[in-house]
Amino acid sequence: MRRDCESGEDATGQFSETHYHMTEVWNSMMTIYMRQRSYPEAFHLFQKMLQEGIIPDMGTYISLLSVCAGLTSIVEGRHTHARIMGTGYYIDVFVSTSLVNLYGKFGESKCALQQFDAMPHRSTVTWNALISGYKQNKQCKQVLQLFGQILLECVLPSSATFACVLSACATEGLRFQGKLVHVLLKGGGFESDFVVSNALVHMYSQSCSLEEAQGVFNALLARSMVAAKAMVAAYIHYGCLSDALQLLIRMQNEGRSIESTNFIQLLDMCRSQGASALPEARKVHSLIKSSGLTRNTVVGNSLISTYGKCQSLADAQQVFDEILDKDVVTWNAMIAVYIENDYWNEGVKTFYQMQQVAIFPNEVTFICLLDLNSNRTELLYTPWFQIVLWHSGFCSETALATALVNAYSKGGSLASACNIFDIMQDPNVISWTTMISSYSSFSQDIEALQIFKQMLQQGGLPDTVTFMTILNVGASLGSILEGKILHVYVKLCHVEVECSIANGLINMYGKCGFVDVALDIFNRVSSCSLETWNIMIGIHAQHGGAAEAHYLLWCLRQAGLVPDKITLVNYLSACSHAGYVEAALDYVLSSCTDTCDIHQGAMPTLQHYDCIVDVLGRAGQLDRIQCVISTLPFQLSGLSWMTVLSVCRDLLTEGQAEFIAKHVLELDPLLLGFS
């Protein structure tokens, strides 16, 4: 007993000194190694035991099977199984259960089931071992089937059984089955069990049932941090940041120790909500201070990034200054904060400071810095960064070379982007897509198409983003031949069913003038997004299909979607080309009234009123244009006045034309050719 509590080294010393090399002594030594997770040493001890002529007993094999389950390969486990078959121990329920557990741990579900079926007697522990194996291998439906079999055979489930089944329900989001299990465990008196209650909270939180998760959690007599963590994760999953924060405050007030992972979860949610979550981010920061984790580097790094997303650079800098052991991730986080908030010079200065304190930049550092240039229209530091990358030995890194291509392209130097791409040793799909996008941004669509074909010739496999990019290129080219070839590639890669790809195909065929083909693809999309509807309405607008656009708008509402500003622009454009004056006016007016139907959608913007002016101008209704302008909730732009001048030029008097020209000159003289 005393030896079980000792360290492996002490026990080994005493073990080597003892003269009583009995099987029990070897078993005890193996148990010590096993508890320390020193599985290779434990297995080596078993081999030495055999060399010494010590005969293993049942306890030896049970321990050895647990050791084999902890190793990285099942080979030793299979050898042990074969050795056991040569003894009489293979029929023992404990040995057989250990074998079921072993095969389950390594994903050998078939072997585990064969061993299970061969057992003359099975305990609840045996069933749990089999169920656990299926659960570990994400075979959750089989877990539920086995649980049903347990009930049919009148085996009494344990808390471990219920916890495993509830975990399977959580993984698959099976709320109904989870509730049935909940009813069963209530009848067995397991609801107050520590492990089961935690599993219940997790199951409900993952099965779209926040209220029931709250109910179980609030009913707990002793709320563990495991349950609290599951509840916090549930609140975060459903966007309840304040509730998650209040729960952690309550747990801290109760004297519970909050883990850093809980804080990082909350900070992740604050980051996703941006500047609006700054008050909550500061509350989390206060909790972190109370927990004594202020100088924790991982937590500090997360705080810096969060304050950056919340646009509070002063708070980010304060946290940065308070971290004593700054690592490269800390410096990268601070550089990223400055760059994301358009403080480029400060980002570069931080990069200099980083090197002055002997922190060597890594790949992420340079990607952040190159992002600085890719978000600006002129080249600033990109050539200098390229030199630094070259001398730092990072130029061969595909991710960094791709970032350089992107930075040069966004900075207006396509030639430099091409040069970097040409010397890349092993471009990946992101590299190819970036180069295609670069050519496309310079309206060099033929070259972009050639790069795509080159990618295929070199064995590159396009992903969704690649296809979205190249389909936009196909739309710009307007060549139905190239468009059909691209469609064939899409079919070969089996991505035609993806909504974003379908959108690209619809847009491409529409731009090529094949409205019927575009409509056919649209009708075959199983779940159209609002973007899909907008694209199809826009295509009808481009090709004079006002009636079709009007019908699609009606269908969109029937599908339960709410039109947005793009929908409105496309619909008004269709009305403009077809002369649907009243329909256009009715739609805009209904969008402006508080009593309009909830599905009417977005409030009109200046762009929408430009469309109305265009509709009325094409219909020759100058008086109504003047009426619309006089009732606008905002001032017309120079472009809007030019729209009036363009569509009504044959109707305007000389005085009216001069009046409009004066407004254009004041608002945007470049539109009239003045600089």
Buried (B, 14 or more C-beta within 10 A) or exposed (E): EEBEEEEBEEBBEBBEEEEEEEBEBBBBBBBBBBEEEBBEBBBEBBEEBEEEEBEBBBBBBBBBBBBBBBBEEBEBBBEBBEBBEEBEBBEBBBBBBBBBBBBBBBBBBEBBBEBBEEBEEBBBBBBBBBBBBBBBBEBBEBBBEBBEEBEEEEBEBBBBBBBBBBBBBBBBBBBEBBBBBBEBBEEBEBBEBBBBBBBBBBBBBBBEBBEBBBEBBEEBEEBBBBBBBBBBBBBBBBEBBEBBBEBBBEBBEEEBEBBBEBBBBBBBBBBEBEEEBBEBBBBBBEBBEEBEBBEBBBBBBBBBBBBBBBBBBEBBBBBBEEBEEBBBBBBBBBBBBBBBBEBBEBBBEBBEEBEEEEBEBBBBBBBBBBBBBBBBEEBBBBBEBBEBBEEBEBBEBBBBBBBBBBBBBBBBBBEBBBBBBEEBEEBBBBBBBBBBBBBBBEEBBEBBBEBBEBBEEEEBEBBBBBBBBBBBBBBBBEBBEBBBBBBEBBEEBEBBEBBBBBBBBBBBBBBBBBBEBBBEBBEEBEEBBBBBBBBBBBBBBBBEBBEBBBEBBEBBBEEEBEBBBBBBBBBBBBBBBBBBBEBBBEBBEEBEEEEEEEEBBBEBEBBBBBBBBBBBBBBBBBEBBBEBBEEEEEEBBBBBBBBBBEBBEEBBEEEBBEEBBEBBBEBBEEBEEEE
